[in-house]
Amino acid sequence: MEPLTNWAGNITFSARGLLRPRSIDELRKIVATGTALRVLGSGHSFNRLADTTGDLVSLADLPRTVEIAPDRATVRVDGGIRYGELAVRLHEAGLALHNMASLPHISVAGAVATATHGSGVRHGNLATAVSGVELIRADGEQVTLKRGDDDFDGAVASLGALGVVTALTLDVEPAFELRQYVYEGLPATSVREDLGEILADGYSVSLFTRWTGPGVDQVWLKRAEPMTGDTYFGARLADGPRHPVPGMPAENCTGQGGVPGPWHERLPHFRMEFTPSSGAELQSEWHVPRARAREAIEAVSTLGERVSAVLQVCEMRTIAADDLWLSPNYRQDSLALHFTWIADTAAVLPVVADLEALLVPLGARPHWGKIFTMDAPAAFPRFAGFAALVARYDPTGKFRNDFLSFLR
């Protein structure tokens, strides 16, 4: 196989081959006869979570499935579909997902497996929309789990360790419109005194900063109601479209300026037809209890110059608590601190370690698809239960790799 890398290019996969089945029967045979397998989604992980010395399996060639239930409360989708594709199909049917990530380019199954998220104090991560999981276990047998089943909460955000997810059933709701506003120069006093109000003042709220000063560079508000006035808690309304990463073209981003638009053209930051974020980058993210959000922000600010030296931008967002065992939001409302780094692993890793030294004592949990050095299992209260679940579904370790060695 020609060398294959992840989206960012910082990981070259060790796989001996890339398999692209065109049917579920073909996929079941691959799983039943394989010895070491990992599923490759859209490649938006920044560590070796998806790596294997065996075969990578892509579900991109499986038939696309978008089956809306008769009651229009759920949709069943295949394991290879991406959010951007699904969102258009749903919107055409007058339906919506409750949230989306910053970019619509990612696969639904991959985002769910790593508990990837959007933003909003009332909204759980993307995995919380799942009401049904269909997967192929290591023995080639197909299993269906539904919300309320004993194994369900451990099987949704599963890191791909239980088998190959062939389909997911997601909760949907009626389509809606949002407006997006960008404000610049949020003062430090507003961050200290009004953080909770700001983070709750919209359907989705993001704060962007480079930690070069005491305040926040940009506030992105996504909300149904129009804003009035040119200032917001001391920040000023941007005089045109903005990109969160300094120097990047704003045309890559979704519509701003308060112009109403469909949910799937406002909830992501980046448009499907453009390269998301900056492209040449690394990423890390930690989730801290929302009750300790101010402490976390103050802690990171003490490393301001050290962080900004290797940083493109940092985004802060909120996610509601859930009951999924490997979710960073397991039973805690969270503030996520997401760091988009320069593409220099050697320079970034020491800063990652310094940040973890400050954030782990505050209860930080890492995003499974990003770069981290901390003891991740220790941060998840239900990890032992998940490891036992993996042992039942994949007793020989067919879907494990060096990244998941803590499951052995």
C-alpha positions as CSV (number, residue, x, y, z in Angstrom):
1,M,0.0,0.0,0.0
2,E,1.2,3.5,-0.8
3,P,1.9,5.5,2.4
4,L,-1.4,6.7,3.9
5,T,-1.6,9.6,6.3
6,N,-4.3,11.2,8.4
7,W,-5.9,14.5,7.4
8,A,-3.3,16.6,9.1
9,G,-0.3,14.6,7.8
10,N,1.3,14.1,11.2
11,I,0.5,10.4,11.3
12,T,1.6,7.9,8.6
13,F,-0.4,4.7,9.1
14,S,1.4,1.4,9.7
15,A,-1.2,-0.6,7.9
16,R,-0.3,-3.3,5.4
17,G,-3.4,-2.6,3.3
18,L,-6.6,-0.5,2.9
19,L,-9.8,-2.5,2.4
20,R,-12.9,-0.9,0.9
21,P,-15.9,-3.3,1.1
22,R,-18.9,-2.5,-1.0
23,S,-21.5,-4.5,0.9
24,I,-22.2,-5.6,4.5
25,D,-21.7,-9.2,3.6
26,E,-18.2,-8.4,2.2
27,L,-17.4,-6.5,5.4
28,R,-18.5,-9.3,7.6
29,K,-16.2,-11.7,5.8
30,I,-13.3,-9.2,6.2
31,V,-14.0,-9.0,9.9
32,A,-14.5,-12.7,10.5
33,T,-11.2,-13.7,8.7
34,G,-9.1,-10.7,9.7
35,T,-6.5,-10.8,12.5
36,A,-5.8,-7.1,13.1
37,L,-8.2,-4.4,11.9
38,R,-9.1,-0.7,12.4
39,V,-11.7,1.4,10.7
40,L,-10.5,4.5,9.1
41,G,-13.1,7.3,9.0
42,S,-12.4,10.7,7.6
43,G,-8.9,10.7,9.1
44,H,-9.5,13.7,11.4
45,S,-7.8,12.1,14.5
46,F,-4.4,13.6,15.4
47,N,-3.0,10.5,17.2
48,R,-2.7,6.8,16.4
49,L,-6.2,5.9,17.5
50,A,-7.0,4.6,14.0
51,D,-3.7,3.0,13.3
52,T,-2.9,-0.7,12.9
53,T,-0.2,-3.0,11.7
54,G,-2.9,-5.1,10.1
55,D,-5.5,-3.8,7.6
56,L,-7.4,-0.5,7.6
57,V,-11.0,-0.7,6.6
58,S,-12.8,2.2,4.9
59,L,-16.6,2.2,4.8
60,A,-16.7,5.0,2.2
61,D,-17.8,2.6,-0.6
62,L,-20.7,1.1,1.3
63,P,-24.1,2.2,-0.1
64,R,-25.2,5.5,1.5
65,T,-28.2,5.0,3.8
66,V,-30.5,7.8,5.1
67,E,-33.7,6.2,6.3
68,I,-36.0,8.6,8.1
69,A,-38.4,6.8,10.5
70,P,-42.2,7.1,9.8
71,D,-42.6,9.2,12.9
72,R,-39.8,11.5,11.7
73,A,-38.1,11.3,15.1
74,T,-35.0,9.4,14.1
75,V,-32.9,8.6,11.0
76,R,-30.8,5.5,10.3
77,V,-27.5,6.1,8.5
78,D,-24.7,4.0,7.2
79,G,-21.3,3.8,8.9
80,G,-19.4,5.7,6.2
81,I,-21.6,8.9,5.7
82,R,-20.2,12.3,6.6
83,Y,-22.1,15.0,8.5
84,G,-22.1,17.4,5.5
85,E,-23.8,14.8,3.3
86,L,-26.3,13.8,6.0
87,A,-27.2,17.4,6.9
88,V,-28.2,18.3,3.4
89,R,-30.4,15.2,3.1
90,L,-32.1,15.9,6.4
91,H,-32.6,19.5,5.7
92,E,-34.3,18.7,2.3
93,A,-36.7,16.5,4.4
94,G,-37.4,19.4,6.8
95,L,-35.3,17.8,9.6
96,A,-32.2,18.6,11.6
97,L,-29.6,17.2,14.0
98,H,-29.4,18.9,17.4
99,N,-25.8,20.0,16.8
100,M,-22.8,19.8,14.6
101,A,-19.1,20.0,15.1
102,S,-16.9,22.8,13.8
103,L,-16.5,21.1,10.5
104,P,-19.0,19.0,8.5
105,H,-16.3,17.0,6.8
106,I,-16.0,14.3,9.5
107,S,-17.7,10.9,9.4
108,V,-20.7,10.4,11.6
109,A,-19.5,7.0,13.0
110,G,-16.0,8.4,13.7
111,A,-17.3,11.5,15.4
112,V,-19.6,9.4,17.6
113,A,-16.9,6.9,18.5
114,T,-14.7,9.7,19.9
115,A,-17.6,11.7,21.5
116,T,-16.8,14.7,19.2
117,H,-19.0,17.7,20.0
118,G,-20.4,21.0,19.0
119,S,-21.3,23.7,21.5
120,G,-24.1,24.9,23.7
121,V,-24.8,24.7,27.5
122,R,-28.0,22.7,26.7
123,H,-26.6,20.4,24.1
124,G,-24.8,17.1,24.6
125,N,-22.0,16.0,22.3
126,L,-22.8,14.4,18.9
127,A,-22.8,10.8,20.4
128,T,-25.8,11.7,22.6
129,A,-28.0,11.8,19.5
130,V,-27.5,8.1,19.0
131,S,-30.4,5.8,19.9
132,G,-29.2,2.7,18.1
133,V,-25.9,1.1,17.1
134,E,-25.4,-1.7,14.6
135,L,-21.9,-3.2,14.6
136,I,-20.0,-6.3,13.5
137,R,-18.1,-8.0,16.3
138,A,-14.8,-9.7,16.0
139,D,-16.4,-13.0,15.2
140,G,-18.2,-11.5,12.2
141,E,-21.6,-11.5,13.9
142,Q,-23.8,-8.4,13.6
143,V,-25.2,-6.9,16.8
144,T,-27.8,-4.2,17.4
145,L,-27.9,-2.2,20.6
146,K,-30.6,0.3,21.5
147,R,-30.8,3.1,24.0
148,G,-31.7,1.5,27.3
149,D,-29.9,-1.8,26.6
150,D,-27.3,-2.9,29.2
151,D,-24.3,-2.3,27.0
152,F,-25.5,0.7,25.1
153,D,-23.9,3.5,27.2
154,G,-20.5,1.8,26.8
155,A,-20.9,1.0,23.1
156,V,-21.7,4.4,21.6
157,A,-18.4,6.2,22.2
158,S,-16.4,3.0,21.7
159,L,-13.1,4.2,20.1
160,G,-13.7,1.5,17.5
161,A,-12.7,-1.1,20.0
162,L,-15.9,-3.2,20.0
163,G,-16.2,-3.8,16.2
164,V,-17.1,-2.1,13.0
165,V,-20.1,0.2,13.2
166,T,-22.2,-0.4,10.1
167,A,-25.2,1.8,11.0
168,L,-26.4,4.3,13.6
169,T,-29.8,5.6,14.4
170,L,-29.9,9.2,15.4
171,D,-32.5,11.5,17.0
172,V,-33.6,14.3,14.7
173,E,-35.9,17.3,15.1
174,P,-37.6,19.8,12.8
175,A,-35.3,22.0,10.7
176,F,-34.5,25.4,12.0
177,E,-32.6,28.6,11.2
178,L,-29.9,30.4,13.0
179,R,-28.0,33.6,12.8
180,Q,-24.2,33.9,13.4
181,Y,-22.5,36.9,14.9
182,V,-18.8,37.5,15.5
183,Y,-17.6,40.0,18.1
184,E,-14.0,41.0,18.7
185,G,-12.0,42.1,21.7
186,L,-13.9,40.7,24.7
187,P,-12.3,42.3,27.8
188,A,-10.8,40.2,30.5
189,T,-13.2,41.6,33.1
190,S,-16.1,40.2,31.0
191,V,-14.5,36.8,30.9
192,R,-14.1,36.9,34.7
193,E,-17.4,38.3,35.7
194,D,-19.8,37.3,32.8
195,L,-18.5,34.0,31.5
196,G,-21.5,31.9,32.5
197,E,-24.0,34.4,30.9
198,I,-21.9,34.7,27.7
199,L,-21.6,30.9,27.3
200,A,-25.4,30.5,27.7
201,D,-26.4,33.4,25.5
202,G,-27.0,31.5,22.3
203,Y,-27.8,28.1,20.8
204,S,-24.0,27.7,20.3
205,V,-21.2,29.9,21.6
206,S,-17.5,29.8,20.9
207,L,-14.7,31.9,22.4
208,F,-11.5,32.1,20.4
209,T,-8.2,33.4,21.7
210,R,-4.4,33.2,21.1
211,W,-3.6,33.8,24.8
212,T,-1.5,36.9,23.8
213,G,-3.5,39.2,26.1
214,P,-5.9,39.1,29.0
215,G,-9.1,39.1,27.0
216,V,-10.7,36.9,24.3
217,D,-10.1,37.7,20.6
218,Q,-13.4,36.6,19.1
219,V,-16.9,35.6,20.3
220,W,-18.9,33.5,17.9
221,L,-22.7,33.5,18.7
222,K,-25.1,31.2,16.9
223,R,-28.7,32.0,17.8
224,A,-32.2,32.2,16.5
225,E,-32.9,35.7,17.8
226,P,-31.3,38.8,16.2
227,M,-28.8,40.8,18.1
228,T,-29.1,44.6,18.6
229,G,-26.3,47.0,19.0
230,D,-22.6,46.9,17.9
231,T,-21.2,45.9,21.3
232,Y,-21.4,42.8,23.4
233,F,-20.1,42.7,27.0
234,G,-17.5,45.2,25.9
235,A,-16.6,43.4,22.6
236,R,-17.3,45.1,19.3
237,L,-19.2,43.6,16.3
238,A,-16.8,42.5,13.5
239,D,-17.0,44.8,10.5
240,G,-17.0,41.8,8.1
241,P,-16.6,38.0,7.9
242,R,-13.9,36.5,10.0
243,H,-11.9,33.3,10.2
244,P,-11.0,32.1,13.7
245,V,-7.4,31.5,12.7
246,P,-5.6,34.8,12.0
247,G,-4.6,35.2,8.4
248,M,-6.9,32.5,7.0
249,P,-9.6,33.5,4.4
250,A,-13.0,34.2,5.9
251,E,-14.7,32.7,2.8
252,N,-13.9,29.3,4.2
253,C,-16.3,30.0,7.0
254,T,-20.1,29.7,7.4
255,G,-22.3,32.8,7.0
256,Q,-21.9,35.6,9.6
257,G,-23.3,39.1,10.1
258,G,-26.6,37.9,11.6
259,V,-28.0,36.7,8.2
260,P,-30.4,33.9,8.9
261,G,-29.5,30.5,7.4
262,P,-30.3,26.8,7.7
263,W,-29.0,25.1,10.8
264,H,-26.3,23.1,8.9
265,E,-24.9,26.2,7.3
266,R,-24.5,28.0,10.7
267,L,-23.7,25.4,13.3
268,P,-20.3,24.4,11.8
269,H,-17.6,27.1,11.6
270,F,-16.4,25.9,8.2
271,R,-18.0,25.2,4.9
272,M,-18.0,21.8,3.4
273,E,-16.5,22.9,0.1
274,F,-13.4,24.4,1.7
275,T,-10.5,23.0,3.7
276,P,-11.5,23.3,7.3
277,S,-9.5,25.2,10.0
278,S,-6.0,25.9,8.6
279,G,-5.1,22.5,7.2
280,A,-1.4,22.4,8.4
281,E,-2.0,21.9,12.1
282,L,-2.1,19.7,15.2
283,Q,-4.9,19.7,17.8
284,S,-5.4,19.0,21.5
285,E,-8.5,19.3,23.6
286,W,-9.3,18.9,27.3
287,H,-12.8,19.0,28.9
288,V,-13.0,20.4,32.5
289,P,-16.1,20.6,34.7
290,R,-18.0,23.8,33.7
291,A,-18.0,24.7,37.4
292,R,-14.2,25.1,37.2
293,A,-14.2,27.0,33.9
294,R,-12.8,30.2,35.3
295,E,-10.1,28.3,37.1
296,A,-9.1,26.5,33.9
297,I,-9.0,29.8,31.9
298,E,-6.9,31.4,34.6
299,A,-4.5,28.4,34.7
300,V,-4.0,28.4,30.9
301,S,-3.4,32.2,31.0
302,T,-0.4,31.7,33.2
303,L,1.3,29.9,30.3
304,G,0.3,32.6,27.9
305,E,3.5,33.2,26.0
306,R,4.6,29.6,26.1
307,V,1.2,28.5,24.6
308,S,0.9,31.3,22.0
309,A,4.4,30.5,20.7
310,V,3.1,27.2,19.2
311,L,-0.6,28.1,18.9
312,Q,-2.7,29.0,15.9
313,V,-5.9,29.5,17.9
314,C,-7.7,28.2,21.0
315,E,-11.5,27.7,21.1
316,M,-13.5,27.4,24.3
317,R,-17.0,25.8,24.1
318,T,-19.5,24.2,26.4
319,I,-21.1,20.7,26.3
320,A,-23.9,19.3,28.5
321,A,-23.5,16.2,30.6
322,D,-24.3,12.7,29.4
323,D,-24.2,9.0,30.5
324,L,-21.8,7.6,27.9
325,W,-19.0,5.8,29.6
326,L,-16.1,7.2,27.5
327,S,-17.5,10.6,26.9
328,P,-15.4,13.4,28.3
329,N,-18.8,14.8,29.4
330,Y,-19.8,11.8,31.4
331,R,-22.0,13.1,34.1
332,Q,-20.4,16.6,34.1
333,D,-21.3,19.7,32.2
334,S,-18.1,20.7,30.6
335,L,-16.0,23.5,29.2
336,A,-13.8,22.2,26.3
337,L,-10.5,24.0,25.7
338,H,-9.5,23.2,22.1
339,F,-6.0,24.1,20.9
340,T,-5.1,24.3,17.2
341,W,-1.3,24.1,17.2
342,I,1.3,24.7,14.5
343,A,2.3,21.6,12.7
344,D,5.4,20.9,14.8
345,T,5.0,17.9,17.1
346,A,8.4,18.3,18.8
347,A,7.6,21.9,19.8
348,V,4.0,21.2,20.8
349,L,4.4,18.1,23.0
350,P,6.2,19.9,25.9
351,V,3.5,22.6,26.0
352,V,0.8,19.9,26.0
353,A,2.5,18.3,29.1
354,D,2.6,21.7,30.8
355,L,-1.1,22.3,30.1
356,E,-2.0,18.9,31.5
357,A,-0.1,19.6,34.6
358,L,-2.4,22.5,35.3
359,L,-5.7,21.1,33.9
360,V,-5.6,17.5,35.2
361,P,-6.0,18.6,38.9
362,L,-9.1,20.5,37.7
363,G,-10.7,17.2,36.5
364,A,-9.7,17.5,32.8
365,R,-10.5,14.7,30.4
366,P,-9.0,14.5,26.9
367,H,-10.7,14.3,23.6
368,W,-9.8,10.8,22.4
369,G,-8.9,11.9,18.8
370,K,-6.5,14.7,19.8
371,I,-2.9,14.9,21.0
372,F,-2.5,14.3,24.8
373,T,0.1,12.7,27.1
374,M,-2.0,12.3,30.3
375,D,-3.2,9.0,31.7
376,A,-6.6,9.0,29.9
377,P,-8.2,5.9,31.5
378,A,-7.7,7.4,35.0
379,A,-9.9,10.4,34.0
380,F,-13.0,8.2,33.0
381,P,-14.9,6.7,36.0
382,R,-16.4,3.9,33.9
383,F,-13.3,2.9,32.1
384,A,-13.0,-0.5,33.9
385,G,-16.5,-1.3,32.8
386,F,-15.6,-0.4,29.2
387,A,-12.5,-2.6,29.3
388,A,-14.7,-5.5,30.4
389,L,-17.1,-4.8,27.6
390,V,-14.3,-4.8,25.0
391,A,-13.1,-8.1,26.4
392,R,-16.5,-9.7,25.7
393,Y,-16.9,-8.2,22.2
394,D,-13.3,-8.7,21.0
395,P,-11.6,-11.3,23.3
396,T,-8.6,-11.7,21.0
397,G,-7.9,-8.0,20.5
398,K,-8.6,-7.9,16.8
399,F,-9.6,-4.2,17.0
400,R,-7.0,-3.1,19.5
401,N,-3.7,-1.4,18.6
402,D,-0.8,0.2,20.5
403,F,-2.8,3.3,21.2
404,L,-5.4,1.1,22.9
405,S,-2.9,-1.0,24.8
406,F,-4.4,0.1,28.1
407,L,-7.4,-2.2,27.2
408,R,-5.2,-5.4,27.3
